[in-house]
C-alpha cells in the first residue's frame, strides 16, 4: 500500500519525516498509514514545517540550507497534495 508520503520525492520526504518525527510523531504515523491526507492532517503538516522553517532563517530573513530544504519539502507536499479550501456547492 502506498502512503501519503510515498507521493513525495525522496529528498523532500526525508525532510518531512525528520521534522515530523521530532515535532509531531503521531501525525507522521498517521500519514505513513494513510493513502490520502485529510485537510486537517495537511494543515498540521504545513504548520509543523512552517515552524521548522521559521527556526532556520539567517540574518535578513533568508533561509539557511536546512530552511531551503524545508521550504522545498513544503512545496513538494503541496504539489502532491494540494489543499482545496473551496466549499462544495
SVG drawing of the C-alpha trace seen along z (x, -y; Angstrom):
<svg xmlns="http://www.w3.org/2000/svg" viewBox="-24 -42 47 44">
<polyline fill="none" stroke="black" stroke-width="0.4" points="0.0,0.0 1.3,-3.4 1.2,-6.0 0.6,-9.8 4.4,-10.3 5.1,-7.9 3.8,-10.6 6.6,-13.0 10.1,-12.9 12.7,-11.2 14.7,-14.3 11.6,-16.2 10.1,-13.1 13.2,-12.7 12.9,-16.3 9.2,-15.8 9.8,-12.6 12.7,-14.0 10.7,-17.1 7.5,-15.3 9.4,-12.6 10.6,-15.5 7.6,-17.8 4.5,-15.6 5.3,-11.8 1.6,-10.9 0.9,-12.8 3.9,-11.1 2.5,-7.7 -1.0,-8.6 0.4,-9.8 2.6,-6.7 -0.5,-4.6 -2.9,-6.5 -3.3,-6.7 -4.7,-10.2 -4.3,-13.0 -7.3,-14.8 -7.4,-18.6 -6.6,-18.7 -3.6,-16.5 -2.3,-18.7 -2.8,-21.8 -0.9,-20.2 2.0,-19.1 2.3,-22.6 2.1,-24.2 4.9,-21.9 7.1,-22.6 6.4,-26.3 7.6,-26.3 10.7,-24.4 11.3,-26.9 11.0,-29.8 13.7,-28.4 16.1,-28.2 16.4,-31.8 19.7,-33.6 20.0,-37.4 17.8,-39.3 15.1,-36.6 16.9,-34.4 16.6,-30.6 19.8,-28.7 20.5,-25.4 18.1,-23.4 15.5,-26.2 15.7,-25.9 15.2,-22.1 12.2,-22.6 10.8,-25.2 11.3,-22.7 9.6,-20.0 6.5,-22.2 6.3,-22.9 6.7,-19.2 4.0,-18.2 1.6,-20.8 2.3,-19.7 1.4,-16.1 -1.5,-17.0 -3.0,-20.4 -5.2,-21.8 -8.6,-22.8 -10.2,-25.3 -13.2,-25.9 -16.5,-24.9 -18.5,-22.4 -21.6,-23.9"/>
</svg>
